[in-house]
Amino acid sequence: MTMQLAQLRWPIILLQKGSDDLLRIESLTDWCEQTAMLGVLQDSVIIDYDASSYLITAESTSSLPQLQRTYAQLTLEQLNQSVQRYASQNGHCCTAKFSANNIKQIFDTVQYLEQI
């Protein structure tokens, strides 16, 4: 089932293919501004605020990607590991102790890490 960005529950987190970077994007309006310089996003994954994961299957000329809901949804444990790697690459210590209990904590932590 193909999805459009506008159909997602915002905010979202972008997990770039081949990178430990996480990018929290607050709204559809912010999408173009925050992703314009990232290069090719095909095969990257988007997590929405409902904890649903979507694969970017193609990029269009309108700068809005085509999305496909992933068959195997990312688990909270997998998201915790992504946040741990992201925090670690940004110089935070003791990241192995991080363990969010829900998707809101994942989003709040990514937002915190982006601000410091």
N, C-alpha and C positions, 0 to 999 in steps of 0.2 A: 504494500500500500504506500503510494507516494504521498508525502506530506509537504506542506509549505511552512516556512518559518512563522508566518502569521498564525498558524494553527497551534503552535506550541504554547505551553504554559511558561510564561516569563517570570523571572530571569532565567537564563540558560548558562551552561558552562560548556565551553569549547575545549575538547581534548584533541590537540593537533596530532596528526599522524606522524610518527617518528620523533616525537618530542615529549618531554615531561611537563611542558608548559600547560597551564590551565588559564583560561580567560573567561571571566564572568562578564556577561553582556546583559545589561538591564532591560533593553527593549529592542524591538524591531528597528526603531529609528537609529539606535546606536550600532546596529549590525554593520552597516557599510563603513561608518567612521572607524570602528575598532578592528575591522578585519581587512581593510583595504591594502595594507602593507604586508600581510602575512603570506602572500603567494598562493599557491595551489592548496586548496582545502579538501579536495576530493579524497575520500576514504578517511577523513577525520570524523570524530564522533561528537555529537551534541547531546548533552543531558539537560532535560527540562526540569522545572520545579516539581513535577509529578514523579520524578526519578525515572522517566522513560528515556531510553537511549535511541538515537537516530544516526544512521550513517549518511554522510554527505556523498551521494552517488554521482552527482554531476554539478558543475557550476555553469550558470547561464550568463548571458550577456547583461542581464539586469542586475548582476551582483548578488542575486538571491539564489542560493543553492537549492537543488532538489534533494529531498530527504527520503530515506527509507527506514522505517522502524526496524531496529535490529531484532533478529529472531531470538537471540540469546541476550536478554537484558543484563546490563552491568549490575552486579550485586553491590550492596553497601560496603562489603569488604574490599571489592575491587576499587570502588571509589575512594575508600580510606587509603588504599595503597597509592593511588594516583596523587592524592593530596600529600601524603608523606614524601613521595618523590619530588613533588613540586616545592614543598617547603625546604627539603634538604638541598636541592639545587640552588635555592635562594639564600643559603647560609644559615638556616635554622637548625639548631641541634635538638636532640632527643625526639626526633620525628617519629621514631618507632613507637613511642608511647601514645601518639595521636590515634584516637578512635572515636569517630562520630557515631551517634546512635540513630540518626535520622538524616534525611536529605537536607533539611533546613540547616543543620549543623555543618554539613558539607559546604553549602552555599555561603554561610556566614564565615567559615574558615577561609575559603578562597577569597572572599571580599577583604577580610582582615589581612591576609598575606599580600594582597595587591596594594594595600594602603601603607604598609610599612617598608 
